[in-house]
Amino acid sequence: MRDIHYKIIHDTELINWWYKVRRKIIHDLIKKYGYIENKNIKILDAGCGVGTLLKELEKYGNVSGLDFSEIAVNFCKEKNIKNVSIGNITKLPFPDNTFDIVLALDVVEHVEDDLSAMREIYRVMKGDGVAIITVPAFKFLWGITDEMSNHHRRYTISELKTKIKSSGLSIVRSSYFNTFLFIPIALVRCFVRLFNIRIMSENETGNGAVNTILYKIFYAESIFLKYINFPFGVSAFVICKK
């Protein structure tokens, strides 16, 4: 990811519609598939970025964060997050069978060898552990965020599931998400690409009316996502176990 993108995320992540609702979705998935009440669970956020979600995860138990970027790790430390380090998801600096929950949220698309990353997730998970992996979906949606983030690919669910199964992980649930806004996002990205319009970031929707509307639409979708899977979307997630 380009250095400037970390600063943009740091400045916008708390209020940006997409990040706010994605955090809610992750909390919902943790509570449904990985959280054990009265147990001090161990969580790894592999590719924790600037640490906004990582800070929120502390309420569940013992949390560790890792990111490839020194800039991202420094932003985490500004939030008083202690267990955070620089590292690579393809060579995680943790022993086997360490974590109850491993998060790889929009991370594996950054890695050239994504299968190695998934094998490392498998290795550091406990025998009864859970992994939550999210990725950007559909190559034709390639946009400025992919460029700024140095993505290698976007996935279909079937492509992602094939890689996950090859790593030894089993799949508990899979779904696309950011579905309600799929058509407008697809149209905007195709328009930008067709007319070669230069924009710096898709994160800077501000805290005004547009951001509020997008947040409400995506939030409404997150409620349905608790109970149903979607057949398409801008992103995808998979819940995995050993």
N, C-alpha and C positions, 0 to 999 in steps of 0.2 A: 504494500500500500504506500502511496506517495506521502511524504512527510506532511505536506499541507493538509491532506485529508484528515489526519488525526486531529489537527487543530479545529477544523470545521466540525468534526464529530463532537469534540469536547465542548464546543460552544453551542451546539444545537441539540445534543442527544436528550437532554432533560425535557425539552418541549416539542421536539419533532414528532409528528404524528406517527410515523412508521416505527421509530425506536420505542416510543411510549407503549404502543400496543404490542409490539413484539415482546417487550419485557413482560407484559401481562400474560401473553400466550405461554411464555416459558415458565412463569410461575404456575400457571394452570396445569401445564404438563408435569412439572415437578411434583405438585401436590397429588396428581392422579396416578403417576407411574413410579415415582422415586422417593417421596417423602414418607418417613416413618416417624410418627408422633413419639415424642419423648426419647428419641434416639439422636445422638449427636453425629449426624451423618457427615461424611467427608465428600466434598464437591470439588471438582476441578473444572475451571472455565479455561479451556485450551484455546487461546486466541481471544483473550479477554478485552482487547481494545483499551479504551480509556477508563474502564472500570465502573461505569455507572451501574450496570447490572450486578457486577461482582460485589459491590458494596451492599446492594439489596439482598444478595444471597446469604449474607452473614447471619441472618436470622434463623437459617435452617441448621447451622452447625459450623463445622470447620471448613473454611473455604480457601482454596489455592487458585491463583491466577497465573497464566503464562502468556506471553506475547513475544513475537519476533522483534518488535520495535522497541527500542530504548525510549523513544518519545512517548509511546503508549504506556509503558511501565512507569515512567515519571509522572504522567497524569494520574495513574492509579495511586501512587505514593502521596500525591497531593491530597487525595481523598482519605488518607490514613489507612490504606489497605496494606497490611504487613506481609502477608504470604503471597507475594507476587514477584515474578522473576522473568528474565529474558530467556527465551528458548524457542525451540522448533517443534511443532506438533509431530514431525516425522521421527523425532528422537527425544521423547519426553523424559525429563530428568527425575523420574519417580520409579520406585520399585513396582514389581508386578503386584496385581491384586490390592491396590491401595484405596481406590475411590468407590463410594456408593453410587455417585452420579458423575458422569463426564459430559460436559457440554462442549460442542464444537459448532458454534453459531456463526454461520457464514464465514467459515474458515477454510474448509478443504478445497474450495475453488481457487484459493490463493496458492495452493501447493501443486507443484508439477507432478509429484508422485502421490496422488491422493490415496492410493491403496495402502501405501506405507503409513500414512497418517491414520487410516482406519484400523490397521493392525496394531498401532501403538495405543489407540483408544481401547481396543480389545485387551491388550496386555495389562494396562494399568487399572482396568475395572475389576472390582471384586466379582466373585462367582455369581452372586445374586445382584450385581450392579446393573445400572441402567445408563444408556447413552442417549443423548438428544442431539441430533445432527440437523442443522438447517442449511439450506443452500439456495442460491438464486436459480430460477427455473427458466427453461426454454432459451435456446441460443438466439432466436430471432428477436428477443427482448434486450439484446446487448445494447448498453448505453454508456453514458458518461461515468456513472458510478463504477461500472466494470473497468473502464479505462483508468480512472483515478485509483481504484483499488488493486490494480494489477492482477485481475482475475485471469485464470487460464481457461475457464469454461463456465457455462451454465448447464444445468442438468435437467433431464426428465426424471420422473420418479423411477421409471424402469431402469434407467442408466445408474441412478444412485443405488437402487436396491441390488443390482448386480454386483457393484463394487463392494457394498457392505457385506453381502453374503460371501464374497471371495475372501474377505478379511477374517471370517470365522464368526462374525456376529449374526445373530438371528433377529428377525424383524417382528416387532410387536404391533406396530401401527405405522402407517404412512399416509400423508395427505399433502396436497398443495394448500397454500394459504395466500392471503392478499388476493382473493378471488373477486370480491365485489368491485374492486377498482382495476381489475385486469384489463378491461377494454379501453378505458381512458388512458391508462399508463401505456398500453401497447400502441395506441394511436399517437400519443405524444412522442414516444421514442421513435416510431417510424417516421413521423413528420420531421423531427430533428435530424434524423439520419438522411432522409430524402433531400432536405434543403440545406444540409451541411451547416446547421445552426450551432454556434459555439456557446456552450454554457459551462460554467465552472463547477457547479455542484447541484445535485437534486435534493440535497439536505436543507437548503436554505429557503424553506417555505415560511420561516418566521413564526411569530405567535399570533398572527392575525386571522382573518376570516377563512382563508384557504386552508391553513393548517388545521383550524378547528373543524371545518367540514370534513376534511380527509380523516381526521382523528375519529370523529363520530361514526363515519361509515366503516372504518376498519375495526373500531371497537365493537360495533354491532356484529360484524362478522365473527369476532373472537368468541362471542357468546355461543353462536351456532357451532363453532369449531370444537367446543367441548363435547359435542354429541355426535357430529357427523364429519365425514371426510369430504373434501372437495376434489372434483375431477381435473381441475386446472387452477393455475394461480401464478402470481409473479414469483413466488417462493415456494419451497417445499420443505417438509420436515419428515424425519424418520425416527421412531423410538426403537432402540435396540437393546438386546440382552445377549449374554454369552450363551 
